[in-house]
Amino acid sequence: MIMERGNETVGSVTQMYRRGPGVGCWRWLLLAAVLGGCVENPVTGERELGFVSTAQQIAIGEQQYVPAQQMQGGQYVVDPELSRYVQRVGERVAAHSGIDLPYEFVVLNNSVPNAWALPGGKLAINRGLLTELSNEAELAAVLGHEITHAAARHGAKAIERGVLAQAALLGVMIGVADTDYANAAIGAAQLAAGLLNQKYGRNAEREADYYGTRMMAKAGYDPYAAVTLQEKFVRLSEGREPSWLEGLFASHPPSTERVANNRELVDELRAEGFTGGEFNADAYQAALRPLRRDAEAYAAYDKARKALAEGKVGEAEALVSRALEMQPAEPAFHGLRGEIRLRQERYDDARINFERALERDDAFYAYHLGRGIALARQGDAQAARQSLQHSLELLPTAVAYHELGVLAERAGDLDAALSHYETAAQSESPAGQAARAKLLRLDLPRNPSRYVDAALARDAGGRLVMQVSNRTGAALADVDVLIETLDAAGQRRRFGRRLDYLAPGTASVMLVAEGAGDLVDARASVVSARLAERLTE
């Protein structure tokens, strides 16, 4: 049977493989998988299969730390001393982890109670979790748990499982599963999204509780704080606090079993001589005082974000104004007001608000992105491009690439526009969908065969038939296909066929020639197509 797509003979069965984002950056892991073997877990002391080395874990953590922070709201900057305090507590606990990693601890500007660890010792805790804790020992319990995830290779094991599964199924390296974060981030940053959204198994959680509690006890903290911490988590989970369910509990589900296990461990540690440990409640409350003082402002901000997401622009504006009156030093409040001004098409005011946010924190992508959009709407293309590019250095997003594509198209640089749209189109977000539509509009006249397949085949009656497939989500018209045939006598023919209309994602089969029994070769290539005008009934 003869079957052709474009200028490539593919046989009677066509298989298409789609590379996911970030696949290329994992190629080195495949080699590591082949060469790797057993390693000793630095925390448990057990021998286990491992091909992601310590150096590779550190590299992954360092590469993904900034994107991971950006996707979670950026760093909390209003009170830098709080971050230094958390860093000191973390270092104190990590000194007993059993492995010398470049541990780093940051406080994120996020109200959702959560904490996470990347491979290689890069950790973060949200301000929303800090306000729920009662003392420094509970903070040490949280950080000890996350340190164990990093030190005991839990993140590395997740990577290894993913790599092995994909290698077995597809013969390629792992791609990042679709997540809420992946809708914002694109490219290599989606790896950070995958790492943040991984759910550890029961054994990993049990190990993190056990060894994390031992770490905090060795660091001089009272291990009973690990019990009170888990009891608090169980109460909150039973109350089904939405922010907790979408934050810490999504990846670290609490249970009465974990409480009981921690109680048994505390008794074990007491028997081993770990008594008289510190809780340091006064020091903790002193460190949290500025953040607690701003609790009402952050509550108003969270309500404002929710109102804006629901299209209640006036309500959002009133709420963020209240937040700014209470804490004008918080850049997120100025950034949200900038988003509101963009929605109101008050672009100069939006630019001013984003610049106020950047004066207070120039290391968060969203403020550069917002400023770039405002400048683009005002017609300052050069300054807009600079701001958008700066946002991409912090976190690659579909929105920024889409905006850069629009600017390039307006400037007549279609090659650059196509490149930006193609990058943005990796995302399933509204910006990604808009980029795909613009990419199709610009690229379809240039490369119709990227979007339309034409395949020839001989049917059972010896006739030559052609299937034309629309691989886009748009209706196409005037699809022209060039057909070239060669018969046994060496005679070549070239002729064309046109489809007037091809619905989105559909295929059409047509008869090309009645007698094709003497054909030794046949090729079909799509030479032109256009987007169909909207049809009326």
C-alpha positions in Angstrom: 0.0 0.0 0.0 1.2 3.5 -0.8 0.7 6.2 1.7 2.4 9.6 1.8 2.3 12.6 4.0 4.0 15.7 2.6 7.2 14.4 0.9 7.8 11.6 3.3 6.8 8.0 2.8 5.4 6.7 6.1 3.8 3.3 5.2 0.3 2.2 6.1 0.5 3.2 9.8 1.5 6.7 10.8 2.8 7.4 14.3 3.4 10.9 15.6 5.5 11.7 18.6 5.2 15.0 20.4 8.1 16.2 22.5 7.0 17.8 25.7 8.6 21.0 27.1 11.8 20.5 28.9 12.6 17.1 27.3 16.0 18.2 26.0 17.3 19.4 29.3 16.8 15.9 30.7 18.8 14.0 28.1 21.8 13.8 30.4 19.6 11.9 32.9 19.1 9.1 30.5 22.9 8.6 30.4 22.9 8.7 34.1 20.2 6.1 34.2 22.3 3.8 32.1 25.5 4.4 34.1 23.9 4.7 37.6 23.7 2.1 40.3 23.1 1.7 44.0 23.8 4.6 46.4 23.7 4.9 50.1 20.9 7.2 51.4 22.7 9.8 53.5 19.8 10.0 56.0 18.5 6.4 56.3 21.8 4.7 55.6 20.0 2.2 53.3 21.3 1.1 49.9 19.0 2.0 47.1 18.9 2.4 43.3 19.9 5.9 42.4 21.2 7.6 39.3 20.6 11.3 40.1 23.9 12.2 41.9 24.2 14.7 44.7 25.9 17.1 42.2 22.9 16.8 39.8 20.4 17.3 42.7 22.2 20.5 43.6 22.2 21.7 40.0 18.5 21.0 39.6 17.7 22.8 42.9 19.8 25.8 41.9 18.3 26.0 38.4 14.7 25.7 39.6 14.8 27.6 42.8 14.1 31.1 41.4 11.3 29.9 39.0 9.7 27.9 41.9 9.7 31.0 44.1 8.3 33.2 41.3 5.4 30.8 40.7 4.5 31.0 44.4 4.4 34.8 44.8 8.1 35.7 45.1 10.0 36.4 48.3 8.4 38.2 51.3 10.4 41.5 51.4 8.5 43.8 53.8 10.4 42.4 56.8 13.8 40.9 55.7 14.7 40.0 59.3 12.0 37.4 59.2 13.7 35.6 56.3 17.0 35.8 58.1 15.4 34.3 61.2 14.0 31.4 59.3 17.4 30.9 57.6 19.1 30.7 61.0 16.6 28.1 62.3 16.8 26.1 59.1 20.6 26.1 59.2 20.5 25.0 62.8 18.4 22.0 62.0 20.1 21.2 58.7 23.4 20.9 60.4 22.2 17.5 61.6 20.8 16.3 58.3 23.7 13.9 57.6 24.7 15.5 54.3 26.4 18.7 53.4 24.1 20.4 51.0 24.0 24.2 50.1 20.8 24.6 52.2 18.9 27.8 51.6 15.6 28.9 53.2 13.3 31.7 52.0 10.0 33.1 53.1 7.5 33.4 50.2 4.9 36.1 49.9 2.0 33.8 49.8 -1.0 33.4 52.1 -1.5 29.7 51.3 -0.1 27.7 54.2 2.7 25.6 52.5 6.3 24.6 52.6 8.4 22.7 50.1 11.8 21.5 49.3 13.6 21.1 45.9 16.4 18.5 45.4 19.8 19.8 46.6 18.5 21.6 49.7 16.6 24.6 48.4 13.6 25.1 50.7 10.8 27.7 51.1 8.0 28.4 53.6 5.0 30.6 52.9 4.2 33.5 55.2 0.7 31.8 55.4 2.2 28.9 57.2 4.4 30.9 59.5 1.4 32.7 60.9 -0.2 29.4 61.9 2.7 28.2 64.0 3.1 28.8 67.7 6.8 28.6 68.4 10.2 28.2 67.0 10.2 24.5 67.7 7.2 24.0 65.4 9.0 25.9 62.7 12.0 23.6 63.3 9.6 20.6 62.9 8.3 21.9 59.6 11.8 22.7 58.3 13.2 19.4 59.5 10.5 17.6 57.6 11.3 19.5 54.4 15.1 19.1 55.0 14.6 15.3 55.1 12.7 15.4 51.8 15.8 17.0 50.3 18.5 15.1 52.2 16.9 11.7 51.9 16.6 12.1 48.1 12.8 12.0 48.0 12.7 14.6 45.2 15.5 12.7 43.4 13.6 9.5 43.7 10.5 11.1 42.2 12.7 12.3 39.3 14.2 8.8 38.9 10.8 7.1 38.9 9.5 9.5 36.3 12.6 9.1 34.1 12.4 5.3 34.3 8.7 5.2 33.5 9.0 7.4 30.5 12.1 5.7 29.2 10.2 2.3 29.5 7.1 3.6 27.8 8.3 6.1 25.2 12.0 5.8 25.0 12.4 9.5 25.8 13.1 11.6 28.9 10.4 12.8 31.3 8.1 15.7 30.5 6.4 17.8 33.2 2.8 16.9 34.0 0.2 19.6 33.4 -0.4 21.6 36.5 -1.9 24.9 37.5 1.6 26.4 37.6 2.4 25.0 34.2 -0.4 27.1 32.8 1.5 30.2 33.8 5.1 29.0 33.2 6.5 27.5 30.1 9.6 25.8 28.9 12.2 24.7 31.4 10.3 26.5 34.3 7.6 23.8 34.0 10.1 21.4 35.6 9.8 23.6 38.8 6.1 23.3 38.5 6.3 19.5 38.4 8.7 19.4 41.4 6.4 21.6 43.4 3.3 19.6 42.6 4.7 16.1 43.3 3.0 14.2 46.0 5.3 12.1 48.3 4.2 8.6 49.2 3.4 7.4 52.7 6.9 6.0 53.2 8.5 9.3 52.2 6.2 11.2 54.6 6.9 8.7 57.4 10.7 9.1 56.8 10.4 12.9 56.7 8.5 12.9 60.0 10.8 10.5 61.7 14.2 11.9 60.6 13.0 15.5 60.6 11.9 15.2 64.2 15.2 13.6 65.1 17.1 16.4 63.4 15.2 19.1 65.4 15.9 17.2 68.6 19.6 17.0 67.9 19.5 20.7 67.1 18.2 21.3 70.7 14.5 21.8 70.1 11.8 19.9 72.1 10.6 17.1 69.7 7.1 17.3 71.3 6.6 20.3 68.9 6.3 17.8 66.1 3.3 16.3 67.9 1.6 19.6 68.5 2.3 20.5 64.9 0.6 17.4 63.5 -2.3 17.7 65.9 -2.9 21.3 64.6 -2.7 20.0 61.0 -5.3 17.3 61.7 -7.7 19.8 63.3 -7.3 22.2 60.4 -7.9 19.4 57.9 -11.0 18.3 59.6 -12.2 21.9 59.4 -11.5 21.7 55.7 -9.8 25.1 55.5 -9.7 25.7 51.7 -6.3 27.4 51.8 -4.8 24.5 53.7 -6.3 21.9 51.4 -4.8 23.5 48.3 -1.5 24.1 50.1 0.4 22.0 52.5 -2.2 19.2 52.8 -2.3 18.6 49.1 1.3 17.2 49.2 1.6 16.4 53.0 -1.8 14.9 54.1 -2.1 14.9 57.9 -3.5 11.9 59.8 -4.0 10.7 63.3 -1.5 7.9 62.4 1.2 10.5 61.9 0.3 12.1 65.3 0.6 8.7 67.0 3.9 7.9 65.2 5.3 11.2 66.4 4.2 10.5 70.0 6.0 7.2 69.9 9.1 8.8 68.5 9.1 11.5 71.2 9.0 8.8 73.9 11.8 7.1 72.1 13.9 10.3 72.0 13.1 11.0 75.7 14.5 7.5 76.5 17.6 8.4 74.5 18.2 11.5 76.6 16.7 14.2 74.4 15.1 16.2 77.2 14.9 19.9 78.1 14.7 21.0 74.5 13.7 24.5 73.5 10.3 25.8 72.2 11.4 29.4 72.0 7.9 30.7 71.8 8.8 34.3 72.8 11.5 34.5 70.1 9.1 33.2 67.5 6.4 35.6 68.4 8.8 38.5 68.3 10.0 37.5 64.9 6.4 37.2 63.6 5.2 40.5 65.2 5.5 42.6 62.0 3.8 40.0 59.9 1.0 39.5 62.3 0.6 43.3 62.5 -0.1 43.2 58.8 -2.6 40.3 58.9 -5.6 42.5 58.2 -3.9 44.1 55.2 -3.0 40.7 53.7 -6.6 39.5 54.3 -7.9 42.5 52.3 -5.4 41.8 49.6 -6.4 38.2 49.3 -10.1 39.2 49.0 -9.1 41.8 46.4 -7.4 39.2 44.3 -10.4 36.9 44.5 -12.8 39.8 43.6 -10.6 40.7 40.6 -10.6 37.1 39.4 -14.4 37.1 39.6 -14.6 40.4 37.6 -15.6 42.6 40.5 -13.2 45.3 39.6 -14.7 48.0 41.8 -14.7 45.8 44.9 -11.1 44.7 44.2 -10.0 48.4 43.9 -11.6 49.3 47.3 -10.0 46.3 49.0 -6.5 46.8 47.7 -6.7 50.5 48.6 -7.5 49.5 52.2 -4.6 47.1 52.2 -2.3 49.9 50.9 -3.4 52.3 53.6 -2.5 49.7 56.2 0.9 48.6 54.7 2.2 50.8 51.8 5.6 49.1 51.8 4.1 45.8 50.4 5.0 45.6 46.7 2.2 43.0 46.0 -0.4 45.6 46.9 0.9 48.1 44.4 1.2 45.3 41.8 -2.4 44.3 42.3 -3.5 47.9 41.9 -1.5 47.9 38.7 -3.4 44.8 37.5 -6.7 46.6 38.3 -5.6 49.6 36.3 -4.8 47.4 33.3 -8.3 45.9 33.5 -9.7 49.5 33.6 -7.5 50.4 30.6 -5.8 53.2 32.7 -2.4 52.3 31.3 -0.4 55.2 32.6 -1.7 54.6 36.1 -1.0 50.9 35.7 2.6 51.7 34.8 3.0 54.0 37.8 1.7 51.3 40.1 3.9 48.6 38.7 6.9 50.9 39.0 6.0 51.5 42.7 6.0 47.8 43.2 9.4 47.5 41.4 10.8 50.2 43.7 10.1 47.9 46.6 10.9 44.6 44.9 12.5 44.4 41.5 13.0 40.6 41.7 9.4 39.5 41.0 8.5 38.8 37.4 4.9 39.9 37.6 5.8 43.6 38.2 8.1 43.7 35.2 5.4 41.8 33.1 2.7 44.2 34.2 4.8 47.2 33.5 5.7 45.8 30.0 2.1 45.3 29.1 1.2 48.9 30.3 4.0 50.3 28.2 3.0 48.3 25.2 -0.6 49.6 25.4 0.8 53.1 25.6 2.9 52.6 22.4 6.3 52.6 24.0 7.5 49.4 22.3 11.2 49.6 23.2 10.6 50.1 26.9 7.9 47.4 26.8 10.2 44.9 25.3 12.8 45.6 28.0 10.4 45.0 30.8 8.9 41.9 29.2 12.4 40.4 28.6 13.3 41.2 32.2 10.2 39.3 33.4 11.3 36.3 31.3 14.6 36.2 33.0 12.8 35.6 36.2 10.0 33.3 35.0 9.3 32.4 31.3 5.5 32.9 30.8 3.2 32.6 27.9 1.8 36.1 28.6 5.2 37.7 28.1 6.1 35.8 25.0 2.6 36.5 23.5 3.1 40.3 24.2 6.6 40.2 22.6 5.0 38.5 19.6 2.4 41.2 19.2 5.1 43.9 19.4 7.3 42.1 16.8 4.3 41.7 14.5 3.5 45.3 14.7 7.1 46.2 13.9 6.9 44.0 10.8 9.4 41.4 12.1 7.3 38.3 11.3 10.1 35.8 12.0 10.5 37.1 15.5 6.7 37.2 16.0 6.4 33.6 14.9 9.2 32.6 17.3 7.5 34.3 20.3 4.1 33.0 19.4 5.4 29.4 19.0 7.0 29.6 22.5 3.9 31.0 24.1 1.8 28.3 22.4 3.4 25.7 24.7 0.9 26.8 27.3 -2.8 25.9 27.7 -3.5 29.3 29.3 -5.6 32.0 27.5 -2.3 33.6 26.4 -1.1 30.3 24.9 -4.4 29.8 23.1 -4.3 33.3 21.7 -0.7 32.8 20.6 -1.7 29.5 18.8 -4.3 31.4 16.9 -1.9 34.1 15.8 0.8 31.6 15.0 -1.6 29.8 12.7 -2.7 33.0 11.0 0.9 34.0 10.3 2.5 30.6 9.6 -0.3 28.8 7.7 0.5 30.7 4.4 4.2 30.0 4.8 4.1 26.4 6.0 0.7 24.8 5.3 2.0 21.3 5.6 2.7 21.9 9.3 -1.0 22.1 9.9 -2.5 19.9 7.2 -1.6 16.3 6.4 -2.2 14.8 2.9 -1.8 11.0 2.7 -2.3 8.7 -0.4 -3.3 5.1 -0.4 -4.5 2.4 -2.8 -7.8 0.9 -1.7 -8.9 -2.7 -2.2 -10.3 -1.8 -5.7 -7.0 -0.5 -6.9 -8.1 3.1 -6.8 -5.9 5.9 -5.5 -7.5 7.8 -2.7 -6.3 10.7 -0.6 -7.0 11.7 3.1 -6.5 15.3 4.0 -6.4 16.0 7.7 -6.8 19.4 9.5 -4.6 19.2 12.6 -5.6 22.7 13.8 -8.5 23.9 15.9 -9.6 26.3 13.1 -11.7 25.8 10.0 -9.6 25.9 6.8 -10.6 26.8 3.2 -9.1 26.4 -0.2 -6.7 23.6 0.8 -4.6 22.9 -2.3 -2.7 19.6 -2.6 -0.1 18.8 -5.2 -0.1 15.1 -6.3 2.8 13.5 -8.1 2.7 9.9 -9.5 5.1 7.5 -11.2 3.8 4.4 -13.1 5.6 1.3 -14.1 6.4 2.7 -17.5 8.3 5.6 -16.0 5.6 8.1 -16.8 5.3 10.9 -14.2 2.2 13.0 -13.6 1.6 16.2 -11.6 -1.8 17.5 -10.8 -3.7 19.2 -8.1 -6.8 18.7 -5.9 -8.6 21.3 -3.8 -10.8 21.1 -0.8 -13.1 24.1 -0.4 -13.6 23.6 3.3 -12.1 21.5 6.1 -13.6 21.6 9.6 -11.3 21.9 12.7 -9.7 18.7 13.6 -11.3 16.6 10.9 -10.2 14.6 7.9 -11.7 14.3 4.4 -11.2 11.4 2.0 -11.5 11.9 -1.8 -11.0 9.8 -4.9 -7.9 10.8 -6.8 -7.7 8.2 -9.6 -9.8 5.1 -10.6 -6.9 3.0 -11.9 -3.8 3.0 -9.8 -2.7 -0.6 -10.1 0.4 0.3 -12.1 1.6 3.1 -9.9 5.0 2.5 -8.2 5.1 5.8 -6.4 2.7 8.5 -5.4 3.3 11.6 -3.3 1.0 14.3 -2.0 2.0 17.6 -0.5 -0.1 20.5 0.8 0.9 23.6 -1.0 -1.5 26.2 0.3 -4.4 26.8 2.7 -6.1 29.6 4.3 -8.3 30.3 7.4 -11.9 30.0 6.5 -14.2 33.0 7.0 -16.9 32.5 9.5 -19.7 30.6 7.8 -23.4 31.6 8.0 -26.2 29.0 8.1 
